[in-house]
Amino acid sequence: MSERMGSRVNHLRELFIRSTVAVEDAADSLVGELVRLAATELENGNIEQAERYLRQGLSRNPADHQCQAYLAVCDATRDPRSRAAERSAREVVTLHPTDPVAYFALGHVYLLASRRREAFRMFQRARKLARRDRALTRRLERVDPRRAPVIAALPRDHPLNILAGRLRVFFGRPRRG
């Protein structure tokens, strides 16, 4: 009888664990939807609404790094020289080095602080990590105004690409006169 009761307890324990995982997955999907809505609001310039969505997401999952990353962007939008926003975004990158949203957020914070070179470096990292994330890739294309490198097989910062890019700009200008 105790053997039968033990198997029943194990069965109930497994059911409890599965239901807990299902609840956590539902909460994560809700937080993910709030992050998506916040990103859209940020793009549209509605910082207050984006911040509301993000704070709501953090109230459901205080450890959500994407909410923290986008909150850093909200802070930097309010105060472009904010060290707290940069520190927060950098912390998210440190804790989640394979998340493209973290690099996107840090790049956005740098761009708002007029640190273009660092911003574009972060956008490049985000682009490499976000190959499957179409929404983030579109956001990156809108934020990063640079054209594709002239010689696609070489890195953007290769001397030949730099020279070819300058020539493209020089000869691409309309003539006066």
ChimeraX attribute file (.defattr): number of C-alpha atoms within 10 A of each C-alpha:
attribute: neighborCount
match mode: 1-to-1
recipient: residues
	/A:1	5
	/A:2	7
	/A:3	8
	/A:4	9
	/A:5	10
	/A:6	11
	/A:7	11
	/A:8	12
	/A:9	12
	/A:10	12
	/A:11	12
	/A:12	12
	/A:13	12
	/A:14	12
	/A:15	12
	/A:16	12
	/A:17	12
	/A:18	12
	/A:19	12
	/A:20	12
	/A:21	12
	/A:22	12
	/A:23	12
	/A:24	13
	/A:25	12
	/A:26	12
	/A:27	15
	/A:28	16
	/A:29	12
	/A:30	15
	/A:31	23
	/A:32	17
	/A:33	14
	/A:34	21
	/A:35	27
	/A:36	19
	/A:37	16
	/A:38	27
	/A:39	26
	/A:40	16
	/A:41	17
	/A:42	20
	/A:43	14
	/A:44	10
	/A:45	13
	/A:46	14
	/A:47	19
	/A:48	14
	/A:49	15
	/A:50	26
	/A:51	23
	/A:52	14
	/A:53	22
	/A:54	28
	/A:55	19
	/A:56	16
	/A:57	25
	/A:58	20
	/A:59	12
	/A:60	14
	/A:61	16
	/A:62	12
	/A:63	11
	/A:64	18
	/A:65	20
	/A:66	25
	/A:67	30
	/A:68	24
	/A:69	27
	/A:70	28
	/A:71	28
	/A:72	28
	/A:73	29
	/A:74	25
	/A:75	20
	/A:76	25
	/A:77	19
	/A:78	14
	/A:79	15
	/A:80	19
	/A:81	16
	/A:82	16
	/A:83	15
	/A:84	13
	/A:85	27
	/A:86	24
	/A:87	14
	/A:88	21
	/A:89	30
	/A:90	21
	/A:91	17
	/A:92	24
	/A:93	21
	/A:94	12
	/A:95	11
	/A:96	15
	/A:97	15
	/A:98	15
	/A:99	17
	/A:100	25
	/A:101	26
	/A:102	30
	/A:103	28
	/A:104	31
	/A:105	31
	/A:106	31
	/A:107	31
	/A:108	31
	/A:109	33
	/A:110	25
	/A:111	21
	/A:112	19
	/A:113	18
	/A:114	13
	/A:115	13
	/A:116	15
	/A:117	12
	/A:118	16
	/A:119	23
	/A:120	21
	/A:121	15
	/A:122	22
	/A:123	27
	/A:124	19
	/A:125	18
	/A:126	24
	/A:127	21
	/A:128	13
	/A:129	17
	/A:130	19
	/A:131	11
	/A:132	10
	/A:133	12
	/A:134	10
	/A:135	12
	/A:136	19
	/A:137	20
	/A:138	11
	/A:139	14
	/A:140	20
	/A:141	13
	/A:142	11
	/A:143	17
	/A:144	16
	/A:145	9
	/A:146	9
	/A:147	8
	/A:148	9
	/A:149	17
	/A:150	18
	/A:151	14
	/A:152	9
	/A:153	8
	/A:154	12
	/A:155	13
	/A:156	16
	/A:157	10
	/A:158	11
	/A:159	11
	/A:160	15
	/A:161	18
	/A:162	16
	/A:163	13
	/A:164	14
	/A:165	18
	/A:166	13
	/A:167	12
	/A:168	12
	/A:169	10
	/A:170	10
	/A:171	10
	/A:172	9
	/A:173	8
	/A:174	7
	/A:175	6
	/A:176	4
	/A:177	3
